[in-house]
Amino acid sequence: MKEVNSRPIILISNSSWYLFHYRKHLIEEIKRSKHHALAIAPFDLTSKKLSSLLIHIPWKMSRAKEQNIISFLVSFLRLILLIRAIKPKLVHSHTLQANLITSIICSFFGINCVLSFAGIGRFSRAKGISRVFFKLIFKTIYLFSRYQRETRFSYKLQNNRSAFIFQNQIDIDFIQNNICPIKEKNYYLIPGSGVPKVYISNSKKFKSNSKWFKRKQLKELENFKDEITFIFCARLLKTKGILIFLDLAKEYPKNKFLIYGAIDESSRQSLTKKEIIYFKKNYNNVKFMNIQKNPLLNIELKLPILCVPSIYGEGFPRGIVEANTLSIPVISSQDSAKKIAFKNSSYVSKENSLKSYIECINKITDDFKNNVLGKRLEEARITAISKFSEEKIVNETLKIYESLNLDINNSYLLNKDKIKMVNWLPQ
């Protein structure tokens, strides 16, 4: 079916930033595999960069109004018109709202789809009506993923049309035990989007330059703590731990604290411009660096520590394994650490409190003094490179695409279009 095989693969998300930041290498490999690729995502500051990789079609939808039924219906209608016009052979969707809309549309048109969940931790912790609402959404997604339209008014069960991708086993267990038992052949565990090649290629250089491996060269060992620079890389959300990080800055006034990230105006959990002005004025050791490309790669610091005090519920905290690759010690929350399937990727805070994070800092400095830290960082570096490279993650994703039989697609939409072409007569 050359007509079907020539149809494009569409990548969908609720932000252009997500696709460019986490799916750039996947897009490149899709194109290298001789498939056509398009992106559908709302326009944002990253859209121009995304457009340099592939055709980007803006999808006017609002993350800030994702719970508004009118906004949802408008987003749904816009996307169904786009899918109907493009006629893809596969749709790969990301994030909950986009997955819900995609699952319904792909069922209606009989199109293969891959649904990626970048973390459901915050939904699994929801209570009351919010928890019921999330369960209803996921059950709806699962229902539509199993059925596809066969004729104008009939649907059939088709368990091989859709695939689910989760980033950690915890999310899989929660879905299986609390919502619906997804068939094993329909879900896959792929830990995030992988560590980019540029981190791996610079790994040895960063290790050789790291002061964490050169304890004997520090003349004043007792005062080395003051040379530590603490780093925060995330959106400026309270659930991402920005307030904990600022509390640490107040506790360690002699140290530098660098914040790489921006306000998220679509989230109520975000710091406001007014709050940032306050912190800039009253925290002299804190610098707000805004969004920068690969900040961990582009900083030259004697003793850096990455802080990931997040309770947001992300699927796989890529920043941790990126820091592991560069031999940078990491302090993280339990919620973040348990998403990574190997020990010693970070120093884990027992509680989400200032005291617990201070204990982690003390543990790092003790391990440094006792010549234990270097060995631990090296083990984490080797594991991150071998298990979580971007190339490995992308190859696993492409295998899922192929498992959906892209060459043999019984799509109602594509078959209907071919019949029209056969029956068409020139006037």
N, C-alpha and C positions, 0 to 999 in steps of 0.2 A: 504493500500500500504506500506508494511513493507520495501520494497526495497527503496522506495522514502523517507520514514520517517527516515531511517537510514542514509541518506545522510547528510553531514555536513553543518553547517552555516559558511560562510566566512566573516570575517571582513577585510575591505580594507581601507588603508589610504596612504597619500603621505609621511608618516614618522612612524617609529616604536615608536618613542617617543610619538606621539599623542595617539596611541592605548594603550600604557602602562600607560600613565599619566591620560587619560580621560576615558578609557574603561576597566580598570582592573576589577572593580567590576561587570560590565556587563559580561565580559568573565567568571568570576567565577560563576555567576548565570546561564549562558547558560549551562555550564558544570554540574552544580547542577541539572538542569532541564532534565538531561539525553540526551542532544543534544551533538553531536560532534561539535567542534569548531576549526577553523583554522584562521590564520592571514596571509594576504598578504600585505607586506609593504617594502619599501626600507631598506637596512641595515644601521643602524647608531649606536651610542654609547649605545642606549637603547635596541637594538635587543636581546642581551643575556638575559636581564631581561624579555622581552616579551616572549622569548622562554621557560622560566621557567613556564609560565602560560599555554601555548598551543603550538601546532605545528606552527612555523613561517616559511613561505616560502618567501625568499627575492624576491622583485620585483625591478628589475633594471630600475628605472626611475629617472629623474632629475627635482627637483623643480626649479632649477636655469634656466633650459631650457624649461619651460612649455609653452612658446609662440613659440617655434621652431617646425614647422610642422613635420620635420624629426624625432625629438626626440619624439613628440607625437605619430607618427605612430609606432615607435619602441616600445614604452611603451604599445601601444594598442595591437600589435602582441604578445608581451610577455604575457600580461594578458589573452588574448583570448585562448592561448595555455594552460595556467594554469587552467582556468575555464573549458575548454573542458576536461582536464585530471581529475580534481577533481570531477566534476559533482555535485555541491552543490544543496541543496533544497532552499537556501536563501543566498543572498549576501547583506551585510550591508556596504555601502560605505560612506566615509567621505571626505570632501573638494572638491572643484569645478572640478579640472581636473580629479580626480579619479571618481567623479560622472558622468562626461561626458562619460568616457571610459566604466564604468560599465553599464550605461543605455543602450548603444548601444549593448554591448556584451550580456546582460541579455535579451534584446529584440530578438536578433538573436537566442539565445538558448531557449527562453521561460522560463526563470528562475525568480522567485520572487525576488524583490529587495527593499531595504530600502535605501533612499538617504538622508543623514544628511548634513545640511549646517551649518557650524560653524560660520556663520556671513558673510553677503554680503555687509556690510556697505561701504567698500572701493570700491566695484564695483558699488554700487548705486550712489556714488559721482563722478564716472568717467565721462569724457566729450569726445565729438567728436567720433573718431573711436574706442576708448577703450570702450565707453558706447555701441556703436552699436555691437561691438564684444561680450561683455558680454550678451547682449540681445539675440544674435544669439546662443550663447552657451546654455543659459538656455532654450530657445525655442526648441533647439535640444534635450536636456535632457528630456523635457516634452513630446515631440513627441514620442521618443523611449520608454518612460515609459508607454505609453498608448497602444502600439502595441506589439504583440509577434508573433513569427514565428509559423505557424501551420503545414505546409508541406515544402518540399524543396524550393518551389518557391512562397509560399503565406504567407501573414501575416493577422492577425485578430485583431480587436479592443478588448482590454481586460483592462478595467479600474480598475480591482481589483487585478492586479498583483504587482503594485508598490505603495510605500508610501513615502511621503516627510516629513522630520522632520526639523522644524525651531526652533531656540532658543529664538526668541522674536517676538512680534507682529509687530514691525516696518518692519522687513524683509518680513513678510507675506504680509503686506499691500503694500509694494513696488512691490513685484512680481505680486500680484493680479491686481494692478492699472496700472502698467507700462509695464508688459511683457506678461503674459498670465493668464487667470482665472482658476486656479487649482480647481478641484472639492473639496468641503469641506470634503468629506469622504476620500480623498486621502492625506490630509496634517494634520500634528499634531504640536502643540506647546509644546515643552518640553524644559524648561529653562536649557540648558547646560547639564553637566554630573553629577551634584549634589555635595554636600559637603561630603567628605569621612567620614566614621564612626569614624575614629581616631580623627577628629576635634570635632565631637559631644560628644564623650566620654570624651574629655579633656575640654569641654566648661566650666563647673562649676569651675574646678580647676583654669583655666585662669582668670575667673571672680574674684574669691576670692583673687588671687594674683595681680590683676591689680591695679596699683596706681591711675588709672583714677577714681576709686571709693573711693579713700581715700584722699580726698582733705585736710581734717583736720590734717592728719598725716605729711604733708609736712611743715617743719619748716619755710622755706623761700619761701613763696608763690610767691613773686614778681620775684624770680629768677628761678622758676621751669621750665621756657621755655628752659633754657640751658640743661635740663636733657632729653628733647625730642629726640628720635632717629627716623629718617625718613627711611622708607624701600621702596625699589623698587623691584618687583618680576615679571620679564618678559624678553623676548628676548631683546637684546640691540639694538632695532630699534628706529629710530627717530620718526616714527609714533606711537610707544608705549610710547613716551614721555620722553625718557632718557635724552634729552638735557634740557628739562624743569626741570627735577629732579636735574641735575647738576647745573643749574642756581640757584636753591633753595639752594644748598650746598654752593654756593659762597655767597649767601645772608645771610646765617646763619653759619658763620665759627666756632662758639662755639659748634655746634651740630654735632652728628654723622650721617652719611648717608651711609646706607648699600645697596649694589646692588647685588641682586641674579638673575643671568641670564648669558647667554653666547652670543657670536657673532653668527649671522646667515649668513654664507658665501653664502647662496643662495639668499640673499636679498640685493639689492642696498641701502636699508634704514638702514642697520646695521652699527654700529660703527666698525671701523677697529682696528687691533692690534696696529697700530701706534697711533691712537687716544686714545686708552685706556692707553697706556704708557704715553701720554701727560697728561691725566687727573690724573693718579696716581701721577705723579711728581708735578703737580701744585695745586691739591686739597687735602690738608692734612687731611681733615675731611671725605673724601670719601674712602670707602673700597669696592673693587670688590671681591665678595664672590664666584663667579662662580655659577654653578648649584648645589644646595643642596636639598636633599629630605625634603619636608615639612618645609621650612625655618621658617614660622610663628610659627610652633609648637616647634621648637628647638632653639628659642632665648629667653634669659632671660633679658628683658629690663624693666626699670622702667616705661617709658612713650613712648611706640611705636606709630607711626602713619604710616599707609600704604598709599603710593601715587600711584594713577592710572591715570596719565595724558595722557591716550591713545586716539588717534584719528584713530587707526588702523581699526576699524570696526568689532571687534570680535562679535560673536553672543551673548554670555553671559559671562561677566567677573567673572569667578569663584572666583578669588582672593578676590573680594569684600565681597562675602558672607562667604568665609572662615574666613576673618578678623572679620566680624560681629559675627560669631560663637564664636570667641575667645575674644570678647569685645575689639577689637582694632579699634580705630577711623580710618576712611578712608576719604581721599581727592581724588576726581575723576573729570575727565572731564565730560562735559555734554553728550558726545557721549557714554561714558561708563555707566553713571548713568541711562540714559533713557532706557537701556536694562534690568534693574531690576525693577520688577513690585511691588515695595513697597517703601514708602517714608522713608526718614531718614536712608537709607542704607549707605549713604555717605554725606560728605559736598561737594557740587557741585561747581566747578569753573564756573563762568559766561562766561569767555572767555578763550581761550587757550593762556594765557599770564602769565608771572611771577607775575604781580600785582594781578591777580585774585586768584592765588594759595596762595599768601601771605595773602589775605583777608580771605581765608578759614582757614588758620592756626590761624589767629587772632580770628576767630569765635569759633574755637575749644577751644582755651585758655580762651576766655570769658565765654563760656558755662561751662568750668571746674571750673572757679572761682565762678560762680553763681549757682553751684550745679545742672546744667541742663544736663550736659554731661552724667552722670551716667544713668539717666532715658532713655535717647535716645539710649545709647549703649545696655541697657537691652531689650528694645523693638526690636531693630534690631537683637539681639541674638536669641530671642524667635521666631521671624518671619523666620529667616534663617534656624533654625532647623526644624520648622514645615512644611515649604514649599519647601525647597531645599535640603533635605537630599538625599544622593546618592542612598539609598535604594528605596526611592519614585520614583526617576528618572528612575532607572533600571526597576522597576516593570511596569512603563508606557511604556517603550521601549519593554519589553517582550510581553505586551498586543498587541502591533502593530504587532510583529512577528506572534502571534496567529491569528490575524485578517486576515492575508494573506493566511489562509487555508493551512498550511504546510503539513497536512496529505492528502490533495487532490490537488496534483500538476500536472497540465497538461503540464508539460515541454516537449517541442519538443526534447530536448537533452536526458532527462531521459527516455522518452518513446521509443525513437529510440534505446537507449542502451538496454532496456529490450527486444525489439523485436529481436535484434541481439542475445541475450542470449537464447531466445526461439528457434530461427531457427538454433542455433549452433549445429553441429553434430561432435562427436569425430571421429577421423580417426583411 
